[in-house]
Amino acid sequence: MTVIRLGTCSFADEALMKAWYPRGVSSGEARLRYYGERFDTVEIDSTFYRLQPPETTAKWAERVPEGFIFHVKAFAPMTRHGVKHEALPGPLQKVLEPDERGRVERMPREARAEVFAAFREMIQPLRAAGKLGGILMQMAPYVVFKERSLEYLEWARAQLVEYAVLVEFRHRSWFEEENRVDTLSFLERNGFANVVVDAPRSDARNLIPTVVALTSPVAYVRFHGRNAKTWNVRGGSAADRFDYLYDEDELRGWVEPMRELAGGAREAYVLMNTNARTPSSRGDIAQGPANAYALAAVLADYGLPVSPQPG
């Protein structure tokens, strides 16, 4: 059984900076080095909002130990999301006009191709260092199961032909009974990893059920928490939406699914997207690391190989 590697979605969110990193660990470099001494994988979330220069990703690779793996979230236009005009690469800013909110919600296919090219350039240092895992394509919640969506994903796969691509849907239609088999077959046929999610139990259209299925050699699970009350609150922050500290019974429910996934996968990852703080008698708890360590302990108790080791 492959080792289940646990980490968090970001090494620099507010909860980590205020409740997890020790006093004095305040620079980006120091935080990443500290994180890399405790976890061996992380998901980079900031790249959804803005591309980073390759010099930055090269520094990330230098600051973590050998064997550390970065998963990188796709830039918003790659997954059919809108984006701030100012966040686009310079050449695209010149040819694409912003709307009245200063955003670009739609763009021609040739412009998206340039976005993919800039993204590939950004992640090249991680790849060269042997520290690049998957590219997370978290599709926009209005991307529904239909022929045009499938065609777009096939086109996107061609832009990332040499990479592990992890697809997370955010519209329920993909896993409704009449589409589930076709969705999983499509992912497997195109070499996409199905991103398994733990999320609020709700019939909201922008929430998908937990579908424990491998469609590539990579098992990838994202824990979003189960805070249904805040999931769709208008104007709420990401910390509000993903505000959740799992209890042991909830985590124990993942023992057999993780045994199944890790038993069939070449690589297995669990990333905690719970990024708020929970007050305690000893100060605030950063939920991401706390949930990761708690799940690692539960899985280890049932004989599953995990990293980090609980203790």
N, C-alpha and C positions, 0 to 999 in steps of 0.2 A: 504494500500500500504506500502510495506516495505521501510525503510529508505535507501536512496542511499548514501553509504559511499565512499568518495573520498579521494585519496591519490596519492603518487608518486611512481615510480619504482626506489627505492633506497632512503635511507635517507643520503647517503654519497657521492653522485656524485660531480664532480668538480663545476658545476654550483651552487649547493646548498652551498657548502663551501665558494665560492667566492662572491656570490651575494645574499644569503638568510640568513644564520646564522649570528647573530650579532657578532661584534668583542668581543673576549673573549670566545665565544662558540666554542672551538677548539678541545676538546677531543671527542673521539667516544661516550663516556658516555654522555657528555653534549649535543652533537648533538641529540642523540636519545631522551633524556629527553625533549629537546626543541621541537623536531618534535612531540613527543607524547602529548604535551600540545596543539597542533594546529590541528593535524589530528588524527584519530583513526584507521587508517589502512595504511599499507605500503607493498610494494612488495620488497622482498630481491633478488637482482640481482646477488650479488657476489658469491652466491652458484652455479651458472652456471659454474664458472671458477675453483672453489676450494671448497671442503668441509670444513666446520668449525668444530672445536672441540665442543662437547656438552656443555663444560663449557662456551663457548662464547654465544651460543644460550640461555643458562640459564640466563646469564647476560642481554641479550636483553629483556627477559621476565620480569626481575626484574625492568627494567628501564622505563617501560611504565605503564600507569594506567590500572586498571581493565577494561575489555571490549575492549581493543586494540587488533587488529587482524593483524598477520603477514601472508602474503602469500609468499611462498618460491619457487624460481625458481629451477627446477630440475637440477642436475649436468649434464654437457654436455653428458657423455656417456649414460645417461638414455634416451636421446632424439635423439640418433643416431649421435650426433656430435663427432668429434675428440676432443682430449684433450692432453694437455702437459703431458708427461710421469711423470714429477716431481709432478704433481697435483694429481696423483692417490694415493689411500691409500697404505701405505708401503708394505703390502703383495702382492698387485697386481704389484707394481713396480718390484718385484723380479721375477715374472713369465711372464710378458708381455714386449716384446722388443720394444723400440722406433724406429721410422723410422729415416731417415737422418735429418729430421727437429726437432727431439726430441719429436715427437708426437706419439700418438696411435690413429689411425683412425678407426680401427676395432678391435673387441674383441669377444671371444667366449661367448655364452650365460651364461655359469657358472660364467665367470668373471663379466658380467653385473649384475648377481644376487648378487654378493658381493658388487658391487657399490650401488645397491638399499638397501642392508642391512646397509651399512655405512651411507647412506642418512637417513634412518629411525632412526638410533641411533642419528644422528645429530639433528633432529627435535623433538626428544622425549621431551626435556625440555619445548619446546613451547606448545606441546600437553598437557603435564602434568599441565601446568599453565592455560590451557583453552584459549590460545592466538594463536593457529594455525588455519589458515583459509584453503586455498587451496594450492595444489602443482601444480605449473605451469609447464606443459610439452609443451615447445615451440619446436615443431618438426623441425628437420633439413630441409632446403629448398629442399633437394634432396629426401626427403621421400614423395613419390607420392602415389596417390590412387591406390592400388593394393592389392591382396590377402595377399601377404607377409607382407605388412605394417599393415593391419588389424590384422593379427596374432600376430605381434609384440606388438601392442597396447593391445590386449587381454592379452598377457603374462605380459606386464608391469602393467596392472590393477591388476592382481593377486598378484604382488609384493606390491601393495599399497591398498590392499583390504579394509582397515579400514579408508581410508583417502578420503577427497574430492580432486578430480583430475580435473584440468582445462587444456583442450587441445587447443593449438593454432597451427594451420597449417601454414606453410610458403611456400606451393606450391599450385598453382592455381587449380590443377587437383581435389582437394577435393571438391571444390564448383563450378565446371563447371556443366552446366545444366544436363548432363547425370549422374552425381554422387552426386549431392547435397542432394537429398532425402535419398539416401543410406548412405551418410556420417552422416547426422543428426540422422537417425534411429540407426546407429551403435553407435554413441555417447550416445544416450538415453538408448539403450539396455544395455550398459556396465557401465552406471552410470558416464559418463564423462560430465563435463560442457563444452559447446561450448563457446570458448573465442571469443567474438565479437570484431572486430577491427575497428578503424578509422585510415586509412592509405592513402597514396597517391593514387589518381585515375590514374591507369596505367595498361597496359596489360602485365607488367613484370611477368614472371612465378613465381617469389618468392614473389608476392603480392596477397593476397586473397581479395575478395570483402567483404563489410560489410554485414554480414548475421545475422539479428536480429532474433535469435531463442533460446529458452530455451530448454536445453536437460537434465537439472538436477535442483534441487531446488536453485542452485546458479547462479545468473546472474553476469557475469564478463566481463567488457569492458576495453580494453586497447587502449589508444590514442597514436598513433605513430607520429602524425603530418602528413602534406600533402606535404612534400618537395620531390616531384618526382625527381627533378634535382640531389639530393645528395643520393638518395636511393641506387643506385648501382654503385657509384663511387669507382673504385678500389683503395684500400689503404685509403679510408676515415675512419674517426673515428665514433664511435657511436654518439658523440655529433653533428657531421656533418649530419649524416643520420636522426637524430631525431630533427633537428633544426627547431622549428616551434612554433609560437605564434598564437593561434586561434583568429579569430575575432568573434564578437558577433553573426553575422548572421550564421557563421559556427556552433557555439555552439547551437544556437536556433534550428538548424536542428536536434538536438538530443533530443529535448523535448518529442516528441511522441514516438520515439524508447525507451527512458528510462521509459516513462510512461507504455509502454507495458511490458518491462522486469521487472520493479519493481512491477507491478501489478500481475505478475504471480510467482514471486520468493519468496523464504523464506529469502534469503540474496541477497543484490545487491551491487556491488563494481564497481568503476571506478578508474583506475590507469593511471596516466599520465606518459608516457615514453618519453616525450619531455624533453631532459636533456641538452640543451645548454643555452646560455645567450643571451638576446636581449638588445642592448644598448638603453638607454633612457636619457632624460635630467637630471634625478635624479640618474643616475648610472645604472649599468647593472641590468636586471630583470632575475631572475631564472625562466625559462619557466615552469617547472613542477608545483610548487606551484601556479604560476600566472594562468596557465590554469585551475588548479583544483578549485581555488577560483572563477574564472570567470564562469566556468560551474555551480558551486554550486549556484551562484547568478542568472543565467539564469533559472535553474530548479526551484529554489525557487519562482521566479517571476511568474511561471506558476503553482504554488501550489503543486509542488512535494516535499516530505520530504527529506532533505539532511543533511549530516554531513561532514564537518563543516558547521555551519550556516554562511551565508554571513553577512558581516558587518565590 
